[in-house]
């Protein structure tokens, strides 16, 4: 009887300190998958494919508000209390302009390719974290009507380090799209997000088929971004993995973002800088070109590895 009471007490305490919350559409009450949850000073997480996430009140005792956002919805701030179980986001209408091509394009076309560029130097790689997003610019092929058919994503799975305890992994990534605003990523383009996983079995270049997504490049180009959401379980579902580690410093305990595999090889690109990065839980989600203005102490910048060599296959119409 005593052990049962202790188990019950533990369960109740755990339920109070760590609560499961679901994000839904305010009109249809349907789950909103992979929404972004921001809180505190540069911290955050993501909802899973069912719009659910777990928040630990014990771990974040100083947090009293969460900021919830998802593409196509108005951002919402909610107070954290024990009664919070669902958060409803209001759909937000946006002006799509000429970005979205609703009808299938007809006529003669050819497939053209821009190769992805990669390497095996682990010291010249971007370390993916849940707070970072990397965007690369693509222009129309020779100025003609262009649809993205494949993306070539350079990766470094550190395969030669498997014998040193690196082990297996499966990481879930998301592809998103942004307008070209004066040479930098602007407003998000509401093409449907692509969510997929990469495991230790992949290396060098990960090929992603996007032909069925009908992604047409606007006249002034498009930025395509890659963002890590976290690790996947055996069923391929997003798990609530540890996204930060605590380091004791002279200024107190600091939360450091956990890096995920695979790494993203950065290359010594052309004079035209095409790679932008941002920290989605900090700095108002502001995009910054990846050069010395972003971080002059970055080893990647100092060695000239300033571009992520994402490639693509294009479906190009002749007229």
N, C-alpha and C positions, 0 to 999 in steps of 0.2 A: 504493500500500500504506500509506504514511504517513497519507494523508487518511482511509483506511478505519479505521485504528487510532485516530485522533483522534475520528472519529465514534462508534466503538464505546465509547471511553472516556467521551465526553460522555453517551452514552445510559445507560451504567451509572451514572455519577455522578448524572444526573438522576433515575434510578429510585430511587436510594438517598435522595436529598434530598426528592423529591416522590413520594409514593406514593398509589395509588388504593385505597380501602377500601370495602367493601360491607357494609351493615347488613341482616341477615336475621332472620326469625322462627326462634327456637330449636327449635320443634317441626316446622314444615313446611319450614324452610330457604328460604322464599320471600322475595323482596326486600321491605323496608319502605320505601315511598316517602316522601320529604320529611321524614325524621327530622331532629331538631335536634341539632347538634354544638356543644357549648360548651367553651371552653378559655381559659386565661390569665385576665387581669383584664378581664372584660367583652367577650371576643371570641367569635366563633362563625361557623357557616355552616350550610347545609342540604344533605342528600342530595338527589339527583335522583329522578326517577320510578322508577328501577331500584335505588334505595337506595345509590347510589354517590356518593362525594365524594373530593376530592383534598386531601391535607394536605402542606404544604411544611415539611419539617424545616429547610431552609435559612432560610426566612423567619421561623420561630418556633423559634429555637434553644433558648429557655428553657422550652419547653413539654414536659412529660414525661407528661401525662395528658389524656385526652379524656373528656367526659361526654356520653353518648348518651341521648336520650329521644325517645319517640314516643307518641302517644295510644294507650292500650290495652296498654302495655308498661311493665315496671319499668325505671326509669332504671339505667344501667350506667356504671361508670368503667373505662377501659382504659388501660394504659400504652402509650406511643408507642415502637415500635421498628421496625426494618426488616422484621421478620417479620409485622407486623400487616396482614392482608389482609381478614379478615372479622370482624364483630362480631355476635354472636347475642343478641337481646333476648328476654326471657322474657315471654310474654303474662300480663297481670295482670287478674284478674276483678274487676269493680266492681259495686256495687249500683246498678241503674238506677232503682229506685223507680217513681214514676208518670210519670217524664219521657218515656220512650219509649212510644209508642202502636203496638203491634205489628199490630193489625188495622185494616183500612180503616174509617174512620168513615162511617156512612150517615145519611141524613136531609136535610132542607132546609138549604141554606146560601146565603150571599151573599158576594161579593167586596167587601172594603172596602180603602181605600187611605190610607196616610200618606205624603205627598209628601216626597221628598228635598229638602233645602235647600242651595243652592250660591251661588257668586259667582265673579268673575274676578280678584279682588285677590290677586296672588301673594304679597303680604306678610302675608296672613292665612290662610296655608295650613300644614298640617303637612307636614314633609319626611319621607317614608317611608324608613326604613333597615331593614337586616336585623335590627337589635336591638330594633325597636319593634313593639308591637302595640296597636291601638286597639279598644276595645269599647264598644258602645252598648246601652242597655237597651230592651227591648220588653216590654210587658205584654199580657195577653189583651185582645182587643177587646171592650170593654163587659162584661168578665168572662165572656164566653162561650167555648166550646171553639174554639180558634183554631189554624190551621195557616198557616205562612209559605208564600206562593206565589211572591213575587218580592221581591228586595232592590233598592233604589234607592241606588246608591253615588255620592255627589257626588265629582267629580274635576275637576282643572284641568290639562289637557294642555299649557298654555302655547302654544296654537295661534298666537297673534299674534306669538310669538317665533321661529317656524319659519324665517323669513328671516334670522334672526341666528345661524344655525348650530346651533340646537337639534337639528335632524334627526329621524330616525325612532327609534322605540323600541317594544319589546314587553316588558311587565313581568308576571311571574307573581305572583299573589296567592293567599292561602288564607283561607277562611272557617272559623272555629271557634266553639264554643258553650260557654257556662258557666252554671252555676246562679246564681240570685240569692241571695246569702248576706248578709243584713242590709243590702241596698242596694248591694252591691259584687259583682264577679265572684267566684264560688267555685270549686267543683270543676268540671272539664271534663265536658261531656255528650257521650257517645260516639256522637253522630250522625256519619255519614261526612263527613270533611272535603271541602270543595269547593275545587278548585284550578282556576284559570282565568287568562287573560291579558288585559291591556288595552293597546292600542296608541295611537299618536298620532292615529289616525282617530277615536277616541272623545273626547268632551268633555262637560262640564257634569254629566250624570247617566248612569252606566253601569247598565243594567238587567240583572239576573241572575235567570234563572228557576230557582227551587228547589222547585217544586211536587212533582216526582218524588222529592225527598229525604225527604218525610214528616217535616218538622220541626214538631212540635207544641209550643206554648208551655205550660210548666208553670203551675200555679195562681198561683204567686208571681212569674211572669215569667222572662225569659231574657236573657242578655247574648250578643250576636253580635259577633264580632271580625273585624277585617281585618288581615292581616299580609302584608308583602311578602317574597317568597322570593328574588327576583333577576330578571335579564333572561333572555329567551328567545331561542333562535336561530331561523333561518328555518323549521325544522321544528316550532317551538313547544316545544322541549325546554329545560329549565333549564340554563343554562351557568354555568361556574365564573367568574363575572365578579368584578372587583375590588370588594371590600366595604369596604375601609378604605384610607385614604391616610395617609401618614406626614408629620407636621409636626415640624420641629425647633424646640424651645423651650428656655428656660433650664433646664428640668427634664429635658431629654433629648428623645428622639424619642417623640412621642405619636401613637397610632393613632386617627384620626378616622373615624367611620362615613360611608360614601358614601351620599348621598341618591339616591333613584330617582324617576323620573317614572312616572305623573302625580302631581301634588301633591294633597293632600287638603284641601279648603277647610273651615275651621272657622268657625262662625257665633256670633253673640251670642245664646245660648240663653236659655231661661226660667230662673227661680230654681231650679227642680228640676234639679240637675246629673245628667246621664245618661251622660256620657262618661268612661271610665277608660282609662288607658294603663299600659304597663309595658315595661321593658327586659328582654327574655327571657334575656340573658346576664349580667345584673347584679341585685343586690339581691334574690336568692333568687326572682326572677320575681314579685315582689310587685306587685299591682295598686295604683294610686293614682288617686284622683279628679283630673281635670285642672283644678286651680285653683292658688291661691298656695301651698298646702301641697306641691304637686308641684315647682314651680319659680317662685318669685316674680319671677325675672328674665326669664321667658318673655315675648316680645313678644305672643304670642297671648293669654296671660292678662292682661297689662297693658292690652290693647285690648278686653278683654271677649269675645274670640272663644274660648270655652271648650268648645264642643260640636261634635262631628262630626254633621252633619245627615243621617245615614243614614235612608232611608225604607223603606217596605215595602208590599206588597200582602198582604192577609190573606184566607184562606178561613175564613169565620165561620159556625158552625152555629147554627141558631135555637134548638135545645134539646139 
